[in-house]
Amino acid sequence: MRNRYLYFLRIVLILCDLLMVNGCYWATYFLINSIWDKLELETYLNFVSPYNLIWLVTVIIFRLYNDETVRKVEQLMRATWKSVVALMVLFALYLFVTKNYALSRQFLIFLFSFLSVAFFVSRFLITILESSKRRQRSRYRVKVAVLGFNDTGIKLAEYFGFHASEFRFEGILDEGDKTTFVNKNIAQLHDVIRRGIRQASLRSIDEVYASVPPAYLVTAHTLVEEAEKQCVKLKIVPDLNSVIAAHFQISYMNDFPVLSLRPEPLENLHNRFKKRIFDVVFSLMVIVFLLSWLYPIIALLIKIQSPGPVLFKQKRSGRNNKPFMCYKFRSMRVNKESEKTQATKNDSRITRIGSFLRKSSLDELPQFFNVLKGEMSVVGPRPHMLSHTEQYRSIIDQFMVRHFMKPGITGWAQVSGFRGETKEVGQMEKRIEKDIWYLEHWSLMLDLRIIYLTVYQVIRGDEKAY
């Protein structure tokens, strides 16, 4: 449930920020027009639409008005400054790309100065109001209680306690007899919930969250009816922790509730489209600006040091465990063990140029062609040899989960210290944990962060790169 105060604050922020953004624009116009330029009003009007459109894009990207952002002043401040700086940069870039120099440098300097001051003052006032009105906000909070002393009920209580700015938690009803709903028949369950609902009614609680085991959900409608007689809103929260030992997500397919064991942002077609567009653009930039001149140099050095092909091609496990031909610059002498044996430290098969390529990660560059073909992504779990996939899938739980998405040139596991040779099963398990975490928490910003960390590691040098 969205708190009324947060909803009100969100609307006020949207309107006030829009007024500030446009107010600063026109204040700058009147100042510049009275001192320097004498441009027609129509010239400035032409830039209002793209200026506001860029602001709209930035606040969407940085989620400035999302409930989670508005809920905490620190997050609101961070998102605000990201949005303001992005507006400045993108608007200046728009003028440069369109080669429209009607707006002078003085105009841009004053505009960005006014924006910075205006947003600094507005967020400063919000901070003061948050501190001074904290007590008054309590009247907007929803009074809630939990019914059911079980794992889910305790977690609900912790959630309400953590979000004290939105909820006034009145406690766990029937806490005295530690109501667990275990080994109770339906009649007993109804009696317990009726007692809890009456307590809620007497204490003027707005909402009661009943943590009920799945076996009793068939009678949920009668429980809700009982609550409505007492003028109390009853929310049924299935205590599925006793049935499913993993964290799961509930979504709806039309009228059908669907349980899934983990969130997967890339199941959303919009997110997959964003990631694919990023992959294609980033790969094209690498191929055009880097590989176009570096490829012939590396190819020549590889050929000089050892006979054989420039590229090493090997079947690797891809998305949904479908094999694909993965490309790398050949870093070893041609040998029969390459399909089965990982490279080890001081491996005699590695050439001198191959050692440099591996330590600098330049041997991975041809995989950008795999990305263009749609077989890989720039960021994702590293693809394994087919023999390793068969080996580890039988001894590591959830190993195949990492194959729900495309493999990547770099990944969260690699920048978290789990790169290179895996001598022990425990090392592979840690890598799988990181890969699954990435699968569950994907975002475009996370991809950019991983790319930055990868570049940093390449520059700094990674002792596990051999």
N, C-alpha and C positions, 0 to 999 in steps of 0.2 A: 504494500500500500504506500502511495506517495504522500508524504507529510504535506499539510496545507502550507506551512511556512516555507518549505523548500520550493513548492510549486509557485508560490507568490514571488519568492526571491528570484527564481529562474526567469519569470516573465519580466520582472523589473530590470534584471540585468540585461536581457535581450534588448529591451526598449531603450534603456539608458545608454548602453554601449553603441547602439545604432545612432542615437542622437549625438553622442560624442564624436564618433567617426565622421559623421557628416558635418557636425558643428565645427570641428577642427578644419575641415576642408574649406568651408565657406569663410571661416574667420581668417584663414590664410589668404584666401582670394581677396578679401577686402583690404587686408594689410598690404599685400604685394601690389595690388592695383593702385593703392593710394601713394605708394612710395616709388616702385620701380616700373613694372609693366603697365601698359594701358591696353590690355587685350579685351576683346569683346566677351560679353558674358557667355555667348554661345560656345566659345572655345572651351571654357571650363565645364559647361554643361555636357560636352561630349565625353568627358572623362569620368563623370559621376557613376555611370552604369558599370564600367569595368572595375572601378575603384570599389564599389559596394559588392560586386560579384567576387572579387578577390577576398574581401573581408569575410564573406559568407563561406567561401571555400576553406579559409584558414581556420575559422571557428569549428567547422565540421571536422577537419583533419585532427585538430587538437582537442576536440570534444569539450569545448569551453562551457557549454550549457548543459552537459549531461548531468544527471542526478548525482553520480559518483563524484564529479568535479565540484559541483556547487555545494555538496555536503561538507567539504573540508576547505577551510580558508587557504591552507597551504597549497592544495591542489589547484584551487581557483587562481591563485597568484601565478603559479608555474604555467598553467595553460594560458593565462592572459598574456604574459610576456612573450610566450612562444607565438601566439597569434598576432600580436602587435608587430614583432620583429619580422614575421613572415609576410605580413601585409606590406611593410616598408620595402622589403627585398623584392617581393613579387611585383609590386606596383612599379618600382624603378625598372625592373627587368622587362615588364610589359612595355614601358615607354621606349626602352632601348631596342627591343625586338621589333616593335612596330615602326621604329625610326620616327616617332612623333615627338619632336622636341619643342612643342608649343609651351609646355610647362617648364619654367626656368629652374635652375639649380637652387636659386633662393627660395622658390616656392616649395620645393621638395624638402629643403633643410628646415624651413619654418613649419611645414606640415608635420614632419616627423617629430620635431621638437614639441609642438602642441599636443600631438597624440601621446607622446611619452609622459608629459606633465599631466594631461587629463586623466590618463589611466592610472598613473601613480596616485593622484589625489583621490580618485574614485575608489580604488582598492584600499587605500588608507582609511577612508571613511567607512567602508564595509567592515574592516577589521575592528574599528572602534565600536561600530554598531553591534557587531557580533558579541563583543565583550560586555557592552552595557545592557544589551537586551536579552542576555542569556536566560535570566530568571523569568522574564516576561514570556519567553518562547515556550515555557513549560505548559502554558495553557493550550498550545497548539498540538502538544504531543498526544499520541493515541495511547490510552491506557490498556495494556495487554496483560494476559496471564497465560500460563502454560498448564495444561492438564495431561498428566502422564509422566511418571518418574522413570524414564528410560534414557538410552543414549541420545535418541533424537530430541526428547524433551529437554535434556540438559544442554544440548547444543543450541536449541531454540532460546533457552534462557540466556546463554552466553551471547547469542546474537543480539537479543534485545538490550542486554546490558552494554554491549559495545556500541550500539546505535542509540544511546540515551538521548541524543538531540532530537530524535524522531519518536521514540517510544518511551512510555513511562511503565516500566516493568513492575507489576504488582506481586510477582512471585509464582511459585508452582502450587497450584490448587491441590488439596488433599495430600500435601507434602508430609503431613503427620503420620499417615499410615504407609508412606512410600508406595503410592499406587503405581504398580508396574504393568498392569493389564496382563500379567502372565498367569496361566492356569485359572482364568476366570471364565465362567460361562457368560453368555450374552446378557442374561438377566442381571448378573452381578456387574457387568460392564456398564449397563444402562444406569444402574443404581449409583455407581461411582461418578459417572459423568453428570447425572442429574444433580448430585450433591455439589459437584464442582461448579455447575452452571448456576445453581442457587447462590453459592458463595460469590460468584462473579456478579450476579444481579444485585446482591446486597451491598457489594463494594463498588458498584457503579463502574464496572470494567467494560470497556468498549468492545474488546474482541478477546475471545478465548481460542487458543491454539491447542487442539487435542492431538497428542501423538499416539496414534492408534495402530496396532499391529495389522498386517494385511488380512488376517483371518476374520477381523471384525468389520472390515470395510463394507460388507454387504448390508449392514444395518446403519450405515452412515447417515442416510436420509432421515431416519427416525431420531437420531441424535441432534441433527440440525433443527428439526421440528420442535424438539424439546427446548432447545436454546432460544428459538424464536418466541416461544410462549413466555419465556422469562425476559424477553427484549434484549437478548445478548447475541452478538454475532459469533457463531462458532465456525472455526476454520479447521478442517481435518488435515492433519499432516501424517501421511503413512509412515510408520516406523519400519522402513525397509532395511535398516541396518542389520536387523536380526535375520534377514533373508539373503541380502546381497552384501558381501563383505567389502565391496569396492565403492569408491565414490562414483556416483552415476548422475546422469542428466535426464530430465523429463521434458519432452517436447510433444507437440500435437501435430498429427497428420489428419487434417480435417477434424473429426470428432474422436479420433483414436489417440489416447495417450501412449507415448512410446518411451520406453526406458533405454538409455544407452549408457555404457559404462564410463564414458569420458566425453568431455566436450571436444569437438573437432571443428575449429573455425573454418578450415578449408573444405568442409562439406558444403559450405555456403557457396553457391555459384558465383556470387559477386566477389567474394574473397579470392576464389580460384582465378577469376578473370584478372583481378588486380595483380596477383602474384605472377601470372603468365605474362602480362604486359610488361611488368618490371623485369622479368627474366629476359624477354626478347630485347628490350631497349638496352639493358645493361650488357648483355652478351654482344650485341652489335657494336656497342661502343668499344668493348675490349678487343673484338676482332678487327675493327677498322683502325683504331688508334694505337693498338699495341701489337697484336699478332701479325698485322700486315707487313711490318718491317722486322719483327723479332723472330718470326717463324723461320725465314730463310737462314738467319744467323745460327739459330739453335740447330736446325737441320744439318747445316754444314759441319758444325762441331761434333755432332753425334756421328756423322758418317766418317769423319776423320779418325775418331777414336776407336770405333769398332764397326765391323761390317754388319749389315742388316737393315731393316726398315727404320725410318725416322719415327714412326708412330708405333706404340705398343698397343695392340687391341686385345681386349679380354672380355669375355662374357661376365657380366655382373648382374646381381639381383636388382630389379627395378620395382616400380610401383606394382602392387598386387602380386609381387614375386614373379613378374614376367621378366625373363632375361633380356638384356640388351648389350650391344657391343660398346664398351666404354673405351674412350681414347685417352692416351697419355703420351707424352714424349718418352721415347725409350731411354731408360736410365741404366739398364743392365746389358751385359753381353747376352746374346741369344742363348737361351738354355732351356732344358726340358722341364725344369722345376717351377717355372714362373706361374703355371696354372694352379699349383697346389701350395707352394711355400711362400709365406710372407717374407718381405725384406727384413733383415735383422741388422743390428748395429755392427759396423765393420764387415758387412756382407761382401765377400770377394767377387760377387757377380756384378757389383755396381761399378761403373766406369767413373773416371774423374769428373767429366762433365755431368754424368748422371748424379754424382754426389752433390754437386752444386745445384742442379735442377731440383733435387728432392729437398735439400735444405731451404731453398728459396721458394719452394712450392711452384716453381715455373713449369714443372713436369705436368701439372694439372691443367694448364691453359687450354689444351685442345678439347677439354670437356665442355668448353663454351659452345662447341659445335653440337655436342650432345644436348645442351640446353636449347639451342635453336631448333633442333629436331623434335623437341618435346619429350625426350627420354629422361632428362634430368632437370633440376632446378638450380639456381645459383646457390641457394641455401636449403639444406635438408640433411637427413641422415646420410652418412657416407655409404656408397654402394659396396657390398662385400662380394668376394668371389663366390661362385655357386657352391663350391665345396664347403666353404665356411658357413654359408647359410644353412646347408643341410646338417652340418655338425652342431651348430649352436641352437637351432630350432628345437632339437630334441632334449637339450639339457638346460635351457634358460627359458623360464616362463616369460610370456609376453614378447619374446624375441621378434616374432613376425608382425607385431603391431607397428613397428617402424616402417614396414613395407606398405602401410596404408597411404603413404604419400610418396612423391617422387624423391629419389636420392639427390643429394646436393654436392656441389664442388667443395663447399665448406659447411659447417654445421655447429649447432650449439654444443655438442659433445666435444668437438675439436677445439673450440675456443675456451672450453672449460677444463682443459688439461687431459682429455682422453683421446689424444691423437696417436696414430702410429701403431706399432706392434702391440698385440694383446697376448701376453704370455700366460695369463691366468684367467680362469672363468670369471673371477670376481671383477677384473678389469672390464671385461665385456659387459657384465651386468650393470656396472656403473655407466658405461657408454649407452646402454639401452635405456636406462633411467633418464638420461639427458635427452635422448632422441624422443622419448615418449612425452617428456615435459614440453619439448618444442612443439610436438604435434598438438598438444592440448592448449598451448598458449600462443600460437602463431599470431603475428601481426606484421604489417609492413615495416613498422618502426623496429620491431625485433630483428627482422631481416637486415635492416640497415646497421643496427648495432653489431650484429654478428660479422658483417662485412668489414666494419671499422676495426673490430677486434682482430679479425684475420689479417688485415693489412698491418696492424700494429705488431702482431706476432711475427709476421714475415720480416719486418724491418728490424725488430729486436732480436730475432733469431729464436728458434724453438729447439730445445735439446732433444725432443722426441721426433724431430724431422730428420730421418736418415733412410 
